[in-house]
Amino acid sequence: MPAAAPVLLVSDHVDGFLHVVTVPDGTVTGRLTGRHISEHAGFLALPGGRVACVDDRRGELLVLDPFADELVERAVPVAVPAEHLACDPSGRLLAVTTGLGKNTAPWSDLLTVVDLATGEAARVRTRAGEPGVTVLGGGDPLVVLRHREPGALAVHRFADLLAAPPGCPPVTPHALLPLPGDGHGDAQAPGSGRVFAATGEGVHRARRKGDALVAEAVLPWGAPARGWYLRLDTRRQALWTTLRGGAPDPLRWPEWTNQAWCHDLETGRTLRTDLGPGLVFRLALARHHTAFTRVHPDGDELVLLGADDTVRRIPLPAMDGAPRRGGTPWEGVQRRAVAASPGADWVAVTRGGHGEVHLVDAETGREATRLRWETPLHHGGHLTLRTRSDGAEGDPVGR
């Protein structure tokens, strides 16, 4: 395999397999079975083209090197169900929060921290909920938990958590910063020591000062909508999300409005681009494009936003079992996952329920090939695309 060839990791978290294939030819270079990767915690980019993820059934943090002879570099026991996964800017110190899993109400308050250099790990109790997490560097590393209902950014010293005794003891935050109770979406800009949390009001910003956080001005959405997902653009210092508007009733999801929202952290410029109605959630960052999938009863599409603000819409074949009018877009339906690498022009999109992945050249908008697997990619599965030196680890939050 050429050293610079991109690789795609494809997970069916229900059937429990993970494949590694080269892009665009689809040659299988690695395979794991009996591994149920947490779709919610996602994949975390680490230096050297490596990837971290959580096996939600075995309760293990996996560090994968898709460019090495042995795919699994390390496996560390962690508490599950995994909610969010993040690391410090060096990629050495990781944190895994727990959340709902298959439960209807928050029940777990366990947080796991791991030092990949030493193999040390510890579990502590924080607060039951659906906490987001970031791990700050710039001195003694800090773990910042984003809590909901009531909302807060809770700051813990990583060293204190790692030194906790056995038995999952409760821990008290070293510092607290108030936050609205509807937070959902986290990002970190490592170079500035800032963390970001998406709420109904906008993006709340906080800057590290010593072992605490100092609040900064909120970035407004600028529209009657809000973002539920937040990520850092490593190609330039910018934040991305999708603003979802319209009636909150999930049965009316085909009427939901969607706008791509991009805020340049250096210039302060915010750009919003209409994506169309329906279900749009996660996004992916290719070399010169930002990719979104839009699911709608009238037809699905891949939407590519160019660096020059151009918009290209690529129709996608329908999915059996796709969300329908009169039903919700979440329960018992198929969806799509999307992946890209800031070091390549390829965009990968799944066709949930069909075991297919479309590989699209973002420069031309053409589908180069369609990969097929023996399992259906339930719920759309989950994907990540890496090159060995794409710099994706500059976003130290799992996606």
Phi, psi and omega per residue, in radians:
M1 nan 2.216 3.096
P2 -1.003 2.508 -3.056
A3 -1.041 -0.580 -3.047
A4 -1.594 -0.006 -3.068
A5 -1.144 2.263 3.060
P6 -1.140 2.660 3.062
V7 -2.209 2.536 3.137
L8 -2.022 2.221 3.039
L9 -1.758 2.157 -3.061
V10 -2.076 2.131 -3.089
S11 -2.098 2.302 2.874
D12 -1.859 1.735 -2.998
H13 -1.272 -0.269 3.109
V14 -1.480 -0.895 3.140
D15 -1.361 -0.289 2.999
G16 1.456 0.753 3.010
F17 -2.274 2.754 3.034
L18 -2.450 2.220 3.105
H19 -2.005 2.564 2.996
V20 -2.040 2.184 -3.122
V21 -2.305 2.648 3.042
T22 -1.390 2.668 -3.107
V23 -2.070 2.279 0.203
P24 -1.770 0.036 -2.975
D25 -1.311 -0.373 3.067
G26 1.431 0.307 3.089
T27 -1.172 2.210 -3.140
V28 -1.330 2.114 3.131
T29 -1.966 -0.164 3.123
G30 -2.802 2.684 -3.107
R31 -2.709 2.380 3.008
L32 -2.208 2.404 3.057
T33 -2.129 2.759 -3.090
G34 1.202 0.411 -3.124
R35 -2.114 1.984 -3.068
H36 -1.812 1.564 -3.027
I37 -1.268 2.318 3.126
S38 -1.108 2.005 3.118
E39 -1.230 -0.577 -3.097
H40 -1.251 -0.796 3.120
A41 -1.229 -0.533 3.032
G42 1.298 -2.855 3.125
F43 -1.818 2.428 3.138
L44 -1.989 2.120 3.130
A45 -1.305 2.292 3.091
L46 -2.074 2.839 -3.129
P47 -1.017 2.671 3.088
G48 1.338 0.332 3.140
G49 1.391 0.105 -3.136
R50 -1.388 2.908 -3.072
V51 -2.466 2.447 3.018
A52 -1.974 2.579 3.082
C53 -2.754 3.031 -3.087
V54 -2.142 2.231 2.995
D55 -1.429 1.881 -3.012
D56 -1.303 -0.283 -3.141
R57 -1.581 -0.771 3.135
R58 -1.445 -0.311 -3.085
G59 1.238 0.905 -3.132
E60 -2.346 2.411 2.912
L61 -1.463 2.193 3.128
L62 -1.890 2.321 2.960
V63 -1.878 2.054 -3.055
L64 -1.936 2.420 3.023
D65 -2.079 1.659 -3.070
P66 -1.235 -0.107 3.131
F67 -1.793 0.009 -3.116
A68 -1.785 2.920 3.111
D69 -1.163 -0.631 3.103
E70 -1.827 2.101 -3.064
L71 -1.166 -0.797 -3.092
V72 -1.521 1.919 3.119
E73 -1.442 -0.639 -3.111
R74 -2.757 2.567 3.025
A75 -2.318 2.187 -3.071
V76 -2.214 2.236 3.105
P77 -1.080 2.351 3.092
V78 -2.439 2.824 3.082
A79 -1.286 2.510 3.100
V80 -2.339 2.885 0.114
P81 -1.301 2.360 -3.091
A82 -1.242 2.280 3.109
E83 -1.764 -0.946 3.124
H84 -2.478 2.701 -3.049
L85 -2.395 2.328 -3.125
A86 -2.666 2.859 3.091
C87 -2.411 2.941 3.044
D88 -1.341 2.919 -3.068
P89 -1.028 -0.379 3.127
S90 -1.403 -0.285 -3.086
G91 1.414 0.146 -3.103
R92 -1.610 -0.711 -3.011
L93 -1.820 2.146 -3.054
L94 -2.095 2.671 3.073
A95 -2.368 2.439 3.121
V96 -2.236 2.135 3.061
T97 -1.708 2.787 3.103
T98 -1.976 2.679 -3.067
G99 -2.510 -2.360 -3.007
L100 -1.292 -0.796 -2.961
G101 1.105 -2.287 3.135
K102 -1.638 0.284 -3.127
N103 -1.668 2.731 -3.095
T104 -1.554 -0.190 -3.139
A105 -2.482 2.594 3.104
P106 -0.998 2.400 -3.075
W107 -2.461 -0.380 -3.074
S108 -1.833 2.448 3.104
D109 -2.107 0.373 -3.042
L110 -1.532 2.410 3.070
L111 -2.189 2.308 3.094
T112 -1.971 2.348 3.016
V113 -2.083 2.520 -3.038
V114 -2.393 2.382 2.991
D115 -1.862 1.869 -3.075
L116 -1.191 -0.430 -3.121
A117 -1.254 -0.644 -3.083
T118 -1.827 -0.288 -3.063
G119 1.431 0.029 3.120
E120 -1.242 2.571 3.070
A121 -2.622 2.655 3.114
A122 -2.598 2.632 3.082
R123 -2.102 2.383 3.121
V124 -2.353 2.920 3.076
R125 -1.814 2.329 3.137
T126 -2.051 -1.553 -3.138
R127 -2.666 2.279 3.138
A128 -1.089 2.445 -3.138
G129 2.826 -2.581 3.091
E130 -2.246 1.150 -2.954
P131 -1.328 2.391 2.912
G132 -1.477 2.928 -3.082
V133 -2.641 2.491 2.928
T134 -2.358 2.718 3.127
V135 -2.189 1.958 -3.054
L136 -1.595 2.499 2.985
G137 -1.741 -2.570 3.113
G138 1.333 0.834 -3.051
G139 2.146 -2.607 3.021
D140 -1.137 2.181 -3.095
P141 -1.039 2.517 3.137
L142 -2.104 2.448 2.985
V143 -1.743 2.151 3.138
V144 -1.959 2.031 3.117
L145 -1.735 2.299 3.062
R146 -1.756 1.912 -3.099
H147 -1.733 2.788 3.103
R148 -2.155 2.696 2.925
E149 0.820 1.213 0.004
P150 -1.435 2.670 -3.073
G151 -1.440 2.511 3.095
A152 -2.950 2.661 2.876
L153 -1.762 1.981 -3.087
A154 -1.789 2.215 -3.031
V155 -1.858 2.237 3.088
H156 -2.223 2.521 3.000
R157 -1.331 2.237 -3.115
F158 -1.027 -0.745 -3.105
A159 -1.064 -0.654 3.123
D160 -1.151 -0.714 3.132
L161 -1.154 -0.751 -3.106
L162 -1.158 -0.467 -3.133
A163 -1.542 0.065 -3.104
A164 -1.083 2.498 3.132
P165 -1.242 2.949 3.097
P166 -1.096 2.871 3.065
G167 1.724 0.146 3.111
C168 0.923 1.082 -3.098
P169 -1.252 2.672 3.041
P170 -1.230 2.585 3.111
V171 -2.213 2.633 3.129
T172 -1.891 2.332 3.133
P173 -1.034 2.515 3.051
H174 -1.245 -0.547 3.132
A175 -2.664 2.707 3.132
L176 -2.300 2.495 3.036
L177 -2.247 2.133 -3.103
P178 -1.074 2.630 -3.119
L179 -2.632 2.567 3.036
P180 -0.987 2.719 -3.009
G181 -1.403 0.078 -3.095
D182 -2.009 0.541 -3.123
G183 -1.114 2.417 3.085
H184 -2.812 1.886 -3.096
G185 2.079 2.216 -3.055
D186 -2.384 2.580 3.055
A187 -2.665 2.810 3.083
Q188 -2.404 2.430 3.002
A189 -1.887 1.669 -2.975
P190 -0.977 -0.646 -3.070
G191 -1.173 -0.419 -3.073
S192 -1.835 -0.136 -3.077
G193 1.208 0.427 -3.112
R194 -1.847 2.553 3.001
V195 -2.075 2.718 -3.078
F196 -2.358 2.473 3.099
A197 -2.385 2.273 -3.140
A198 -1.509 2.286 3.051
T199 -2.357 -3.135 3.087
G200 -1.091 -0.465 -3.126
E201 -1.343 -0.507 -3.040
G202 2.566 -2.753 3.123
V203 -1.673 2.012 3.092
H204 -1.452 2.290 -3.123
R205 -1.945 2.495 3.058
A206 -2.497 2.476 -3.105
R207 -2.003 2.400 3.093
R208 -1.190 2.319 3.019
K209 -2.392 1.825 -3.050
G210 1.160 -2.191 3.106
D211 -1.825 0.443 3.141
A212 -2.395 -3.096 3.118
L213 -2.124 2.531 3.073
V214 -2.048 2.194 -3.112
A215 -1.225 2.517 3.030
E216 -2.118 3.074 -3.065
A217 -1.066 2.486 3.131
V218 -1.318 2.418 3.044
L219 -1.539 1.985 -3.110
P220 -1.273 2.665 3.096
W221 -1.223 -0.554 -3.137
G222 1.285 0.357 -3.126
A223 -2.761 2.746 3.079
P224 -1.352 1.085 -3.074
A225 -2.806 3.116 3.105
R226 -2.600 2.779 3.067
G227 -1.655 2.449 3.107
W228 -1.952 0.111 -3.051
Y229 -2.612 2.513 -3.070
L230 -2.562 2.325 3.069
R231 -2.587 2.727 -3.138
L232 -1.564 2.379 3.036
D233 -1.538 1.974 -3.103
T234 -1.420 -0.185 3.104
R235 -1.286 -0.538 3.038
R236 -2.652 2.790 -3.105
Q237 -1.367 1.628 -3.101
A238 -2.573 2.733 3.053
L239 -1.894 2.484 3.098
W240 -2.199 2.572 2.928
T241 -2.794 3.095 2.985
T242 -1.987 2.193 3.078
L243 -1.501 2.119 3.112
R244 -1.831 2.209 3.127
G245 -2.202 3.066 -3.121
G246 1.798 -3.064 -3.119
A247 -1.062 2.344 -3.121
P248 -1.239 -0.227 -3.137
D249 -1.021 2.060 -3.112
P250 -1.113 -0.356 3.090
L251 -1.209 -0.285 3.139
R252 -1.811 0.458 -3.073
W253 -1.035 -0.554 3.112
P254 -1.083 -0.317 -3.142
E255 -1.609 -0.147 -3.117
W256 -1.006 2.405 3.039
T257 -1.598 2.681 -3.113
N258 -2.467 2.284 3.065
Q259 -2.279 2.347 2.949
A260 -1.280 2.272 -3.107
W261 -2.096 2.138 3.137
C262 -2.279 2.196 3.121
H263 -2.078 2.055 3.109
D264 -1.367 2.054 -3.060
L265 -1.260 -0.361 -3.122
E266 -1.557 -0.673 -3.107
T267 -1.692 -0.330 -3.075
G268 1.369 0.114 -3.130
R269 -1.405 2.383 3.084
T270 -2.054 2.322 -3.140
L271 -2.147 2.295 3.072
R272 -2.076 2.358 -3.110
T273 -2.283 2.238 -3.136
D274 -1.206 2.323 3.136
L275 -1.865 -0.322 -3.103
G276 1.873 2.948 -3.075
P277 -1.413 2.819 3.073
G278 2.066 -2.621 -3.098
L279 -1.831 2.010 3.015
V280 -2.266 2.308 -3.129
F281 -2.353 -1.733 -3.082
R282 -1.187 2.778 3.139
L283 -2.302 2.933 3.137
A284 -2.407 2.610 -3.048
L285 -1.986 1.906 3.027
A286 -1.603 -3.056 -3.024
R287 -1.054 -0.799 -3.095
H288 -2.193 0.161 -3.065
H289 -2.436 2.708 2.977
T290 -1.998 2.265 -2.972
A291 -1.953 2.390 3.083
F292 -2.299 2.585 2.947
T293 -1.920 2.449 3.127
R294 -2.145 2.122 3.127
V295 -1.807 2.275 -3.121
H296 -2.715 2.526 3.136
P297 -1.002 -0.443 -3.134
D298 -1.508 0.007 3.131
G299 2.391 2.414 3.124
D300 -1.663 2.765 3.091
E301 -2.722 2.732 2.950
L302 -1.697 2.229 -3.130
V303 -1.942 2.161 -3.138
L304 -1.982 2.094 3.070
L305 -1.742 2.124 -3.130
G306 -1.435 2.848 3.101
A307 -1.097 -0.370 3.102
D308 -1.639 0.289 3.096
D309 1.254 0.215 3.034
T310 -1.316 2.685 -3.123
V311 -2.153 2.210 3.066
R312 -2.118 2.293 -3.123
R313 -1.993 2.200 -3.065
I314 -2.088 1.989 -3.138
P315 -1.076 2.526 3.098
L316 -2.079 2.489 3.137
P317 -1.116 2.566 -3.075
A318 -1.108 2.720 3.087
M319 -1.867 2.302 2.926
D320 -1.155 2.349 -3.128
G321 1.420 0.266 3.105
A322 -1.207 2.798 3.060
P323 -0.984 2.456 -3.090
R324 -2.056 2.820 2.981
R325 -1.070 2.423 -3.129
G326 1.540 -0.107 3.073
G327 -2.128 3.043 3.122
T328 -1.568 2.806 3.112
P329 -1.534 0.158 -3.018
W330 -1.997 -0.784 -2.934
E331 -1.586 2.136 2.999
G332 1.138 0.484 -3.093
V333 -2.213 2.869 3.076
Q334 -1.611 2.619 3.127
R335 -2.388 -2.949 3.135
R336 -2.240 2.467 2.971
A337 -1.894 2.658 -3.130
V338 -2.345 2.496 -3.131
A339 -2.537 2.636 3.073
A340 -2.779 2.951 3.088
S341 -2.211 2.387 3.077
P342 -1.137 -0.102 3.102
G343 -1.810 0.183 -3.090
A344 -2.591 2.912 3.137
D345 -1.770 0.079 -3.116
W346 -1.480 2.527 3.001
V347 -2.222 2.286 3.136
A348 -1.935 2.353 -3.126
V349 -2.347 2.282 3.135
T350 -1.541 2.749 3.013
R351 -2.054 1.540 -3.031
G352 -0.979 2.396 -3.135
G353 1.569 -0.226 -3.095
H354 -1.993 -0.143 -3.127
G355 1.154 0.549 -3.079
E356 -2.103 2.582 3.032
V357 -2.259 2.156 3.057
H358 -1.503 2.242 3.026
L359 -1.847 2.028 -3.034
V360 -2.010 2.367 3.015
D361 -1.438 1.947 -3.060
A362 -1.148 -0.430 -3.135
E363 -1.236 -0.607 -3.100
T364 -1.873 -0.333 -3.071
G365 1.347 0.193 -3.103
R366 -1.748 2.492 3.059
E367 -1.346 2.069 -3.095
A368 -1.426 -0.650 -3.138
T369 -2.826 2.891 3.084
R370 -2.246 2.072 -3.119
L371 -1.585 2.530 -3.121
R372 -2.277 2.471 3.121
W373 -2.154 2.936 -3.071
E374 -1.418 -0.190 3.077
T375 -1.957 2.780 -2.964
P376 -1.367 -0.082 -2.992
L377 1.016 1.135 -3.125
H378 -0.915 2.437 3.105
H379 1.006 0.311 -3.110
G380 1.616 -0.169 -3.107
G381 1.101 -2.797 3.097
H382 -2.587 2.596 -3.028
L383 -2.369 2.704 2.830
T384 -2.594 2.563 -3.104
L385 -2.182 2.261 -3.102
R386 -2.326 2.610 2.739
T387 -1.976 2.845 -3.011
R388 -1.100 -0.517 -3.046
S389 -2.315 0.784 -3.086
D390 -1.476 -0.144 3.129
G391 1.323 0.165 -3.115
A392 -1.089 -0.380 3.116
E393 -1.182 -0.136 3.038
G394 -1.139 -0.271 2.986
D395 -1.812 1.720 -3.002
P396 -1.556 0.675 3.103
V397 -2.251 2.372 -3.121
G398 -1.095 2.513 -3.084
R399 -2.295 nan nan
